[in-house]
């Protein structure tokens, strides 16, 4: 299974997310996290042991999401679409948790594809 094209799309989307973080009140951690996701996408399939970077990024994103998720408790789905001026802090945390969850999911997919490819090569 080749993820070359979808992986490029995700890398571009993550670059957009990095740029959007420039307006965030606390941008540094978020920029670092999503930039690491860009790096993981760009190196996938190009280096030996290409599963290591996405595995690390995915683990950090998953742990971060788990740590902040309780602060998003009680947020309704419809609230996620409200403007930030109307939405409360819990809505922002819910959006952040979803972003980290999506990053975790993509990094996990990259790890599984890489490991499947490597095990196929060795057999």
N, C-alpha and C positions, 0 to 999 in steps of 0.2 A: 504494500500500500504506500503510495507516494503522497506526501503532504507538501511537495515543493511549492505548488501554486497557492494553496490555502494558507500555508505558512508565511508566504510573502505578504498576503493580504492581512493576516493577523499582525505581522511586523509593522506594516504601514498604519494599521489601526492603533497599535500601541504607541507609535510615534505621535499620532494625533492626541492620544490620551496624555502622553508626556507633556505636549505643548499646552493642553488644557489645564494641567496642574500648575502652570505658571501663574494662574489667577487664584489659586487656592491659598488660604491663609497660612497653611503649614505645608508648603510644597516639597521640601527636600526629601523626606522619606518616600513620598509618593512618586516623585520623579525617579528616585533611585530604584524603587521597586519595578516600575513599568519600564524603565530603561534596561534593567536586567532582563526583563521579559523580551525586549527587542533583541538584546544580545543573544539570548537563548535561541530565539527564532533564527537569527542570522547565522549562527554557527552550526545549527542542526544539519546533519548530513555532510558537513564540510571538514570535520575534525574527528580524530579517533576518540572513542568514548564520548560521543556527542550527547549522551543521555545525562551526563553529570550536571551540566549547567541547568537544563530544565528541571532536573530532580531537585537541585538546591533552590532554585527560584520558586518552584511549586511548593516545596516544604515551607519556605519562609512565608509565602503568600497564604498558605493554608493556616499556619499558626497565627499569623496576624489577623486573618479573618475570624478565627475562633476566639481570639482575645477581644475583638471589638464587637462581635455579633450580639452579645447580651445587651449592649447599649442600644441596639436597634429593635429590641423586643416590643411588640405591639404596633409596629408600623404596618399600615394597611397598604396593599398593592397600589391602590389608586393614589396614595400619597407620594409615591415615588415619582410621579409625573408632575407634581406641583412645582412651581417656581421656587427657587431657594429663598426668596423673600417671604414666601408664605409658609414654606416647610420648616419644621423644627429641626433641632440638632439630631434627633433620632433618625430622621429621614436621611440626613446627610450620611450618618453612620451606616444606614441600611444600603445606600448607594455604594459606599466604599466597600462594604462587605460583599456586595454582588460583584463589583469589579475585581476584588481579590479572588472571589470564587471562580469567576470566568478565567482569570489568569491561571489559577491552580488547575482548572480543568484542561486548558490548552497545554500547559506544561506536562501534565500527566499523560495526555495523548502523545506528545512528542517522546516522552520516556518509553511508553509502551511500543510505539512504532519503531523506535531505535533498537530496543531490546529484541523485538520480534525479528527485525532485519538482521541483527547480529547473530541471533540463534539460528536463523535460516542459513546464514553464510557458513556457520561452523558445522552444520550437519550435512 
